[in-house]
Structures are given as structure tokens and as C-alpha cells.
Amino acid sequence: MSTEFFIARRYLLAKRKGLFAMITTFIGVAGVALGVAALIVTLAIMDGFQSDIKKKVIDAQAHVTLYGRMQPRDLDVVRASLERDPRVAAYSPFVLGQAILTFDNRSTGVVVKGLDPAGEFAVNNLKNSLSRGSWDPLSRPVPGQPPAVVLGEELAKNLGLWVGDEAVLVSPQGASTGLGLLPKMKKFRVAGLLRTGYYEFDNTMAYCAVGAAGEFFGLGGGANGAGIRLKDIDDAGPAAADLRKALGFAYTVKTYADMNQTLFAALKLEKFVMSLVLALIILVATFNIASNLLMMSVEKLRDIGILRAMGAGPGFIRRVFFWEGNLIAVTGITLGVALGVGISVFLAVYPVVELPSDIYYITKVPVELKLRDILATAAGSYVLCMLSAVYPALRASKVSPVDAIRYG
């Protein structure tokens, strides 16, 4: 144990003159602890929401999506290129287009996706999002009945549709006839409803068999896109870049992050702003630490003068006060980390805060603790606390030993 640390600990634990000095020390430690705990809990909740939203997006989409009009021969070229890439785990061609869904004098715009259920379920987790009905009619059409379609739950709710109802899809492109250009219409039967938990999908998407969608949009057995699942989602960026080079400018390749760039950017910005606001709590606590050290420099003026007279230099005095600030900071940060982690674990295990499932699609607050956030919070708090000790330490080191002994 260094002499500076021994003196600093003795000063901190010794009885102080007056109740106010003890209160300021307590406020400094408590302020740092509460600030650190609040920041850790907030970051854990925001990381939980971000991971939950990301999971919902990935469950309804592929890791990488390829867009471009592809005839059967083009599909063979794309398939060969994907099979050569060891990062690709599965892929599935699809037909994507926009249409108007009409039922009982109500209409709304929808995004129609024609898919092969077996291939699509290898690319994403739509299979597990089905809340009513079945996917089977998409792969095994029932003779004498219209083609099957699976709708997002919010979309079906807005139109008043239910499993077994029949609705009409209207293509805005139209079809050329002897009477001119007429809207192309096709009747579909609702085979199921799905709920991904991501409102954009649940309110706009309609899924049908790839053959029925290809016939409706006039692709003639081809496709205009393909979903790709990777073995490691972190390879999405490099894999998409390599695929662009291999296929050329005729195709557009986007990762899940590209297609949800605005959402992820907003979540990242929100996390940064919340961290900045909560860091102000720690900053306020550092002023308490500074005031506490300044009061101690006045209270221990005679002691400082005696130490200086015994040969202690300004650097020795500075180190004593730095150790004072260090002890307060470490104590507050340790308590804050323990409190923040404890509250986060408690919220993750026990549903103290219940959320309405019809709005958030979850019943409790999602919490995800990340070690890097805890370490960053502790490190940032420590730097702020130590900066608050700079001025008191410099001020105490400049005290004249003669004046300190005479007037202390």
C-alpha cells in the first residue's frame, strides 16, 4: 500500500467535521452509483428492443435479397453462382409485386409475394409466424377452389377478412384485351393469417404460391427475386458485395440492414441520445465529488502544511487527492454496476412492467445485457470522476506550508 493511498483512505474513512461533509461524500458516491445504474439499465432495455426488432425483421426477411427479372435460364445462372459460395446456406426464388386487395367493398394496397413454402421456410422463419390456418394450400392447391393466400394479421383485420374468405386481387398494371387495357383481377381464398410482430409486414404482405403470383404478374414461370440465407448473418455485407460482382448490374442485391436502414439508424441514434442524457446524471455527481475534495482541502489545510513541511512535494499532495477521488469513483461505479445489472436481470426474469401485446407484440420489457456497454459505462464514468479531482488536487498541491500551518 502506497503512502498516498494510505493517507487518502484514512482521510476518507475518518470522522469529518460537521454533518455536511459526510453528506456530500455520500451524495457523490450515490450520484455516481445511480447514474451508472440508470445508464446500464437503459442500455440493456434499448439493446433488448433493438435485438427483438432485428429478430422480427430477419424472421420475415432473408439475410440477403436479390432483385431482378429472371427467366428459367437466368435462375439456373443465379443458382450456380449461389451454390459456389460456401457462405450460402439456402436460397429461394420468389415473385414480388404490388396489387390492390378487395373484399366487401373495402380495398387496400398490398405487396404480393409468390413463394415456394419449402424453399422459403429454409430462408426465413415465416413458418413459425402463422397464427391461423395453414401453409399447405399454397403448395397443394385444392381442385375447384381459387388459389390460396396467406395474409398479415393486421391487413386481414383492416379488411375484415378471416380464414376461408375469398378476396379479389387487382393488378394496377392491367391486361390488354380487345376492349383496351383492363385491370387484371384474380380471386384468392384466405388460407391463413400470420403475425410476425413487425407491423410493416403484418399490414401490407400477402403470400401466395409462386406459380399463382407468376401467372398474375405475367412472369411466365420466372421470378423477379431470390431470398438468400447465410450460415453467418455477419457475412451479409461481404456476401452481398461478392454477389453484385458475380452477377453484374442486371441485378440489385440488398442485405437485411440495407432494406431497414432507416429503422436501424433511428434505433442507433435513440440509443446514443439516451446515453448522452443519462450521462448528465454522472456529470452532476462529479461536481459533488469536486466540491467534496475542495472542502477536504480546506478542512485538512493544517495537515497538508505539516506534510509539506516534512518534505512531501506538490506531486505527493496531488496523488493523495487523486486517490481520494479514485476511491469515491470506484466505490460509486462498483455499486452502480451491481445495481444496474441486478435491476436488468430482475426485469428480464420477472415481468414487472407488462406491455399490451396487441400494440407491442410482447408482454414484457426485453432486456439484453452486453458486456461492452457495461465496460464502456464504467470506463466513461471513471474518466469523468477522475477529471473532477484534477482541480482540487492542483489547488491543494499549491498550498504554502508556512501559511497552512499558521492559518490552518
C-alpha angles and dihedrals in degrees: 000000000000120000091241092054092046092053093044092051091046092051092048096048098038121098111272129215108260133000094263093069091055092047093052090051090050092047091051093052094041093047093053091044094050093044093051092045093049091049094049093048092047093049091047092052093045091048088050093052091044092051091045093052091044090052092050091050093048092045089059098037139043124254089244126016126201119205126193140103107274128186119200092271090050090052089058091054092049091046092052092049092050094046090056091058110087091201093065115095099175142346136193130191118226142179116235128188145139125252144156118256114209129191132157096348091311124111138181138169116259139181109236117207119189111203145165103240095214093051095039094053089055089057102044141003100255089124091069093048095067109117100173136018127002143286092220097092089062092062096031110038116204111238114245094019130098118261115281125251131188115210135198111259095238091048092051091046092053092052096039093242126154137180109293096026121123121228134178125238115209120197114216089209092069130203128265113241138161088270092053132259111346129178113265111235133185131177119232132186119224107240099172150348126232135199117198095170091240109106096208091062098038092052101044113024128098119179125202138156115297091236093053092047092047091052092046094050095038099244095138101221095323133103138228099211148016132211118220128199118200129208088234119029090208088070091063095103098047093040091052091049092051091047091053090054093047097048101034132215095317090082135053117218121195133174124220088257092054092052092049098034095129093050095049092044090052092050091049092049092047091052091050094049093048090050090051093050094048091047086067088069089060090045091055089050091054089060088057089052091050093049090048092053092046090053090049091052089056094043094048095041094121091047090051090050092051091049090050091048090052090057104271109146129216090265090058092053091047091052091050091056092042088055089050091055090042093055092049092046096047092046093050094044093047092050091044094051091048092048094045094048091045094052091046093051090046092052091047094051102036122045095227092150110048119198126204104258094209090063105033100022087226130087101208138034110273113232127191120175115206122194093216091057091050092048092045091050093048093046094047092047091049092052092050092048093049092048088057089059095055099082097043090048093050092046093050093047092056094058113122110237093218094051091043093055094041099046101022 
